[in-house]
Amino acid sequence: MDNSFSAADIEFQQEVRDFFKVAYTDELRRDVEAGENHKQVMVEWQRKLNDKGWFAPDWPVEVGGTDWTPVQKFIYETERCDAGAPDVVPFGVRMVAPVIFTFGNDEQKQRFLPRILSSEDWWCQGYSEPGAGSDLAALQTKASKDGDDYIVNGAKIWTTYAQHADWIFCLVRTGNFEKRQQGISFILIDMNSEGVTVNPIHSIDNHHSLNEVVFDNVRVPQANLIGAENQGWTYAKALLAHERTSIAGVADSRRWLRDIIELAKEQTNYQGKLIDDPLFQTRLSNIEIDLMALEYMELRVLAKLSSGDTPGPESSLLKIKGTEIQQSLQELRMQTIGAYSGSLHLEHFNNDLQRLGSYSRRAYMYGRAATIYGGSNEVQRNVISKAVLGL
């Protein structure tokens, strides 16, 4: 794969850079950093991207995607992170949409894809259950046929942004077979349906993004079934491969690394400037080397996607190493900021360093889950052992 910058790539890089300078305004930046009115703020940002035609780069062109090369996707992510702009909320555009345009019928594509592009519909993911997390095949939420509908009973947990969602894509059990992965179907459920209850879960970072979603005799049209009944596990694996690839967060980690270096130039310890501390330099260098290797792996995956292929065990490798690097950077940033990482409360800020300290502490606490969500890293190692080593 040739990932050198051509004249066209350099021109594209400048276009992306100019776009972020204009579109990501200071007001929007303050709203994003404040963390309030999350849905409203993100819808505003995503619509700016969609107006530019850049909201869904991994979609086929005929349904609203771009024809970007792997290098252009790399450039876009790099410039987005350098600008400090947020990534899109993935559940609609990156997770359920590829399942719909790959396995759904024409009616489903026409119904759902335009509303995902316009951010009219906000989606959440119904995979994990109180008794089925990393062992997803153990799920028990059941969908029983009743005329032209399914009747859904059960519960999903750790459902991010369910309190904002219009729709949830769910794995449900529609049949019982000896192999647990069989008998699972992929259906789309309107969150405004009678019998859907959302119970909030407040996480250790003092924010409400997680929820339990309970289904009590929820009636769902069979027209909302994606693909064939009892084949949902196949579709879910394709979705999870895309999710794990994006969880790697290479561009964001690169920006965090740069920010830590700049902070370390100003911070001091008993020996002088933190950036001159040999132990700090060693930790920083080790992370930077790992991140460089991960970056090239991501480019190889992007090349596969651009050629029409789907990510395989590489997505598990990206997820494992990407989340481990994120956690290492979060720990190092906390140590770099030192005492300023103590406050969580916005009203206590007296300067930018205190604000950064609060953000860093919240990111550190939420980041402890990074090696768990999207399929725990222990499970990903099992995936790799089977797919690559044949064990």
N, C-alpha and C positions, 0 to 999 in steps of 0.2 A: 504494500500500500504506500502510495506517495502522499505524504502529508506536508510537503513543503508549500509555502505560500506563493502562488502564482500572482501575476498582476491583477487578475480578476478577484482573487482572494483578498488581496490588499485593498482593492476598491470596495469589496463587500465589508471588510473590517471597518473601514472608515464610515460606511453607511450605517452599520450597526452602532458604532460609537456615537455618531451624530444623532441617531434616533434616541438613544438613551439620554443624551444630554437634554433633548427637548421634551421627550415624553415623560421621563421620570423626574417630575418637578420636585422642588424643595417641599412643597406642601404635601405631595403624595408620599415623599420620603418620611416626613414627620408622622403622617398617619400610619404608615407601615410600622415604623419603629415603636410607636405608642402601643401597638397591639390591640387597639380598641376598634369596634365596628369592623371586625375582620372580614366578614363576607362582603360588606359594602365596598370596602377598600380594594379587596382582591378582584371583585367583579369589575370595578373601574379600571384597574390595571390590565386585566385580561382582555377587556374590550379594546383597549388601546393596541394591544398586541394583535388582536384579531383584525382590527381596522387596517393594520399594516400588512396583514397576511402571514404573521409570524407566530400565531398562537399554537398551531398544531403541525410542527415541522416533520413529525414522524408519520403523519397521515398520508395516504395516497393523494396525489395532486387532484384527482377528479372529485374528491370529497372535501377538499379544503386544505390539503397539506402543501408543503413546499417541495421543490426538487433539489434541496440542498445536498451538497456532497458531505462526506464525513468531516472534511476539513472545515467547511462552512459551519457545520453544527458545533464543532470544537471552537471556532472563532466566536460564534454567537454566545456560547456558554461562558467563555473567557471574558468577553466584553460585558456581559450581564453582571457577572460577579465583580468585575473591576468597578462597575458603576454602582455596586451595592444594591442593585434592583432585586426584588424577590422573584423566586421561581414561581411557576404557575401551580395552582392546586391540582394534584395529579389525578384524582379519582375519576373525573369525567374524561378529560382529554387524553390522558396517558394510559389509563387502566381499563375502563369499561369500553371506551370508544374503539380501541383496536379489536376487542372481542366482537363488538357489533359489526364493524365493517369487514371483519374476516369471516365470522360464522353466522351473522344475522341475515335475515331475509331483506328484500328490497323495502318492504313496508317499514320494518324496524329502522333501517338506515335513514329513510326519509323522515321518519318521526323523531328520532333521537339525535342524530348527528348535528343538524343545524342548530338545535337548541343548546348543545354542548359548546359548539363554536361561539355562539353569541353569549354564553354564560347565563342564559335564561334558566337553565336547569343546573342545580348544584347537587353533586352526587356524593355518596359515601359507600364504603365497602363492607359487606356483610359476610365475612369469612369466619373469624375466630368465634368460639362459643365458650361459655363458662367451663365446659369439660373438653374442649377441643381447640387447642391453640396451635402449637408447633405440630401436633399430631392431627392435622386438619381432617384426615380421612375418618376420624372418630365423630364427626359432626352428627347432631341428632335433630336439628330443625327439620321438620317434616312438611312436605307438600302433598296433599291428597286430592285426587281429582273429584270434582263435583260439577257435573255438567260441562260447561265451557270454561270453568274456572278451576284453580287450585285453592285449597284451604290450607293456609300456612300457620303452623304452630311451632313455637320454640323461642330461642333468644340468641342474639349475637352480642359480643362484648369487645371492648377496646375500639369502638367504632368512632373514628375521628370525624369531627364536624357533623355528626348525625343531627345535632340540634339545629343546624342550618339547612339540612339536605331536603331537596324535593324528591329525590329518588335514591334507592339503595339497590345495588346489584348483589345478589345473594347466591350462595351455594346452599342447596336444600336437598334433603333425601327424598327421592321419589321411588326408590326400589330397594329391596334387600337382597344382597348377593353375598356369596362367600368372600369374595374380594371386596373389601370395604370401599375402595376407590370407585367401584361400579355402583350404580344406583344413585349417583349424585347428579343433580341438574343445576343449570345456571339460569336464574330468572331475575327479572327486573320488577321491583315493587315500589309503588307510589307511597311515599312516606306520609301522605295525607289520608291514606286508607284507614277505615274504621278498624280498630283493634291493634294499631301500631302505637307503642308507648316508648318514649325516649327517657331514660334515667341517666342523669349526669354523673360523671366520675371526675373528681378533682384530683389532678396528679400532683406529684411532689414539687413541681415547679410553680405551684399555686395558680395554675391556669386551668380553665375548663375547655378542653378540646376533645376529651374522650367520653364515651357514653356506652351504656347498655341499651340495646334495642330489643324490645319484647314484642312477639307476634302472637296475638290471641285470636284464633279463628279469622285470620286476615284473608279476604277474598281477592285473588289475583287472577286476571284473565290468562288463559293458556296462551294467548297471543303474545304474552310477555316472556315466554320461554325462548331462550336463545339456542339455536341449533336443535339437536335431537335430544329427546328425553334420555336421562341416565348417562349422558356424555359430558356432563359439566366438568368433570375432573380434567379432561383434555383441554378444555377452554381455560380453566383456572390455571393450569401449568403455563400456558402461553402468556397469560396476564401476569403471573408472578415473575416470569423471566424478565418482562419489561419493567416491573416494579423494582426488582432487585438491581437492575442495571442503573436506574435513576437514583436509588438509595445511596449508591457509591459516593455521589456528591463531590466529584473530583475538583470541579471549578471552584466550588465554595471552599473546599479545604485549602486550595491554593491561595485564595484571598485571605483566609484566616492565618495561614502561615506568614504571609506578607505583613499582615497587621501585627502579629506577635513580634516579628523582627523589628518593626518600627517602635512598638511599645518598649521592647527590651533596650533600645538605644537610649531611652529616657529614664527607665527605671534603674535603681541602684540596689546593691546589697552590701554586705560588709567588706567585699573586695573591690567595689567600684561599680562601673556600669555592668548591668546584667548581661548585655550582649557579649562582654569580654570574659564571662565566666566559662572556663573550659567544660564543666559539666553541662551547663546550659547549651553550649555550642554543640556538644556531642548529641544531646537529645534532639536538638533542632535539626542537625544534619541527618540523623537516622530517619526522622519523619520525612524530611525532604527527599531522601533517596527512595523511600517506599512510595511516596506520592508520585514521583517521576515514573516509576515502574507501573504504577496503577494507571497513570494517564495514558501510557502507550497501550495498555490492555483495553482501556475504554475506546481508544481510537480503532482498535481492531474490531471491537464489537459494533461500533458505528458503521464500519465498512461492511460488515455482514448484513446489518439491517438495510443499508442502502442498496445492496445487491438483491434484496428481496428475501434474504434468509432470516431466521429467527435466532435470538441468542440462546445458546445451550448452556453447558456447565460454566462457561465464562461469566454468566450473570451471577452465579453463586460465588465465584472467585472475587468478582467486583464487590459484591455485597459484603463478604467477609472482611476483605482488606480495607475497603472504603470506610466501613463503620468503625473498624479498629483505629484507623488513622484519625477519624473524626474525634473519637474519644481521647486519643493521645493529644490532639491539638486543644481540645477543651480543657484537659487537665493542665497543659502547659500555659494556656492563656490565663487560667485561674491563678497559677503560681506567679505569672508575670505581673498581673495586676495587683496581687497581694491583698492588702487590707481593703482595697476598694471593691472587692468582690463580696463584701459582707451583706449589703442591703438588697432586699427584693422590692422595696416599696418606692414607687415613682416619686411620691411627694417628698422623699428625703434627699433628692439629688441637689447638689450645690454646683456641680461642674460636669463636664463631659466625661471625665474619667470615672466618676461615680455612676453615671448612666451606663457606661460601657461595663463597669463592674457588675451592675445588676443584671444586665443582659447576659454577660458571660456566666454568671451563676445560674440563671434560669436555663441557659443553653446546656450547661454542664449537667444539671439535674435531669433535664429531659433527654439529653444524649445518652444517659445510662441505658435507655431502652433501645438504642439504635441497633445493638447486636442481637436484639430479640425480635423487633417487628419486621415484617416482610419475610418471616421464616428465620428462626434463631440460627446463629452461626454454627451451632453444634449440628443442627439438621443439615445446613448447607455443606458441611464437611462430609456428611453421609451421602449427599447427592453427588458430590464430586468423586467420592470413592467408588460409587457405582458406575457413574457415567464415564469417568476417565480411567480409573484403575481397574474396573471390572470386578470389584470386590462385593 
